[in-house]
Amino acid sequence: MVRPLSRMTRPLRFNAFAMHALTHQSPGLWRHARDRSREFARLPLWLDLARLWERGLFDGVFLADVLGPYDVFGGDARAAIRSGAQVPAHDPMLLVPAMASVTTHLGFGVTASLSYEPPFLMARRFSTLDHLTDGRIGWNIVTSYLDSAARAMGLAAQRPHDDRYALAEDYMQAVTGLWERSWQPGAVLADRSGAYADPDRVRVIRHHGPSVTMEALHLCAPSPQRTPVLYQAGSSPAGLAFAARHAECVFVSGPSAAVLAPRVARLRAALAAAGRDPSAVQVFALATIVLGGSDAEAADKLADYRRHVDPEGALALLSGWTGVDFAGAPLDGKVRFVENDSGRAALENFTRADPGRDWSVREVADHVGIGGAGPVFCGSAATVADALRDFRDATDIDGFNLAYAVLPESFTDIVDLLVPELQARGLYKTAYAPGTLREKLFGDGPYRKPGGRSGAA
Ligand SMILES: Cc1cc2nc3c(=O)[nH]c(=O)nc-3n(C[C@H](O)[C@H](O)[C@H](O)COP(=O)(O)O)c2cc1C
């Protein structure tokens, strides 16, 4: 695919990828002597991280979330609990106002599942956060992929894969109705000598869809962006169709450019088919970066990190992502694709997405031990800058969603070593753009464009 010039010359974007949890993508690394993850439940760590990410001019932090333990591996949650693999997992939203209070520009992409909460409550919380962050909030729209979460909510199992996207479609109409149409322009008067708001310009939104019924007046006054910046991460056919209709940013994850390039191309094609400008959606690829003063120093650091990986924790995560129980699977056996109600891309990454590469269970466990399914870029700042540029050019992405091995060391290295190298090459911004998160990312106003950035509505 020929990349449009605008995307080739546009600076790379960085998001930090984190979770309000002991472990996110690198199970076992919390045991490293320099790692601060054990402080995850208290604010000082998060305030330090927020300041660091803003010093590095990161566009935002993307906070992942799950609503149940990873209990596919061995049929229970013991391995996840023992290794601390995304158990415990605390509420990500509650971190946001604190981090916003010590930053000015950093955006917050917060994961929230629409499967277990009425749209009215979801819309209210995001509007509140958009106010409290002065328009820096984004929503990573997920439908969840763990049966353990469904059981926790009183259901027998999660909805079938494509039904979850059907629910999501219905749900989006309800929440965007609240955000964009309940309070009309000019509704807020805030006139000390008279009315606060004009009742004729505040209306009840009635939505009667196949899965969602709602009659509600939005309880929040219009926030700086009204609708949070919409992020999405599905790459199955149903996931792509949903992204093509709603997403402003898309997260992708895969171990190599060979896996991601066709996936990004399918997304851009789906956008075009939906009448949107294919380059209007910003795509962020999961990656982990290990840096040193030289390539050799970085390689030593990565070898040290790998010695701390908890292989059982890695397999517990992998089993949860794929819905396949890898306990007792022969470590040298080949990983094969099966279809189930978990996310589809997670298993495709190591099977049919790259027919030229066979993965054994052991190789996949080693790979996901540092940074999950994404690639690890390791070397001096110059080596990694070359690798990121080549990866971007091979895959047609806009930026990286940066997971970590050791917290905050992985990010400190990026900010102090890599960012200056990228800036010197003109590959990274030297200052934030003004305005809300949406304006910083897209530069054309604080509000979502109905029907996407092409204006095709
Ligand atoms: C980088 C990335 C991050 C994700 N983060 C979350 C998350 O925090 N919580 C969640 O429930 N799902 C998360 N997902 C899963 C997606 O929301 C989606 O369920 C998954 O990609 C499968 O979608 P698909 O079957 O359409 O490919 C993430 C996916 C990717 C690629």
The ligand as an ORCA input file, in Angstrom:
! r2SCAN-3c Opt
* xyz 0 1
  C      -3.999     -2.888     22.403
  C      -5.287     -3.493     22.874
  C      -5.754     -3.187     24.142
  C      -6.948     -3.724     24.631
  N      -7.372     -3.406     25.882
  C      -8.492     -3.956     26.362
  C      -8.908     -3.708     27.701
  O      -8.266     -2.960     28.430
  N     -10.032     -4.304     28.159
  C     -10.783     -5.143     27.371
  O     -11.804     -5.640     27.838
  N     -10.406     -5.393     26.093
  C      -9.278     -4.841     25.600
  N      -8.862     -5.144     24.342
  C      -9.658     -6.099     23.575
  C     -10.518     -5.446     22.537
  O     -11.440     -4.556     23.111
  C     -11.268     -6.509     21.760
  O     -12.127     -7.216     22.592
  C     -10.298     -7.474     21.180
  O      -9.307     -6.773     20.461
  C     -10.994     -8.463     20.309
  O     -11.763     -7.831     19.355
  P     -12.005     -8.564     17.978
  O     -12.546     -9.904     18.293
  O     -12.998     -7.676     17.245
  O     -10.677     -8.612     17.277
  C      -7.690     -4.608     23.836
  C      -7.206     -4.933     22.560
  C      -6.029     -4.392     22.079
  C      -5.560     -4.765     20.709
*
